[in-house]
Amino acid sequence: MIKKIFYNKLVRDKLPQIIKKSGGQAEFKKLTPKQFQIELFKKVNEESTSLPGVRSKKELVSELADIIAVIEEIKKFRKITDKDIQAALDVNMERKGGFKKKLFLVWSEDTGYKTNEKRNVK
């Protein structure tokens, strides 16, 4: 009996050949543009969650390359240019600053500031 592992995730283009070459079988499906966008966004999260577990510079470089590859695909899919990204970086740097001070926010009063992460309100 074949043991199947269900991944249900976006994978790279050469994975079908890699699995076949290793003697395995797999099922793939082509995504619609809307599904592809959703899965690209999930893939960024998937790739970034591996960062805390890296043990060497070589591993870190490989994981960062994976994240950049996904980001580049999102840019291409959504027709976002390097100029668009640079403009947003400039605006964000002016508005929020960088990370030179290595600040870690423990808590803050609710001032209505909009952030993209979930907060624990106490």
Secondary structure by P-SEA (a helix, b strand, c coil): cbbbbbcccccccaaaaaaaaacccbbbbbbcaaaaaaaaaaaaaaaaaaccccccaaaaaaaaaaaaaaaaaaaaaacccaaaaaaaaaaaaaaccccccccccccccccccccccccccc
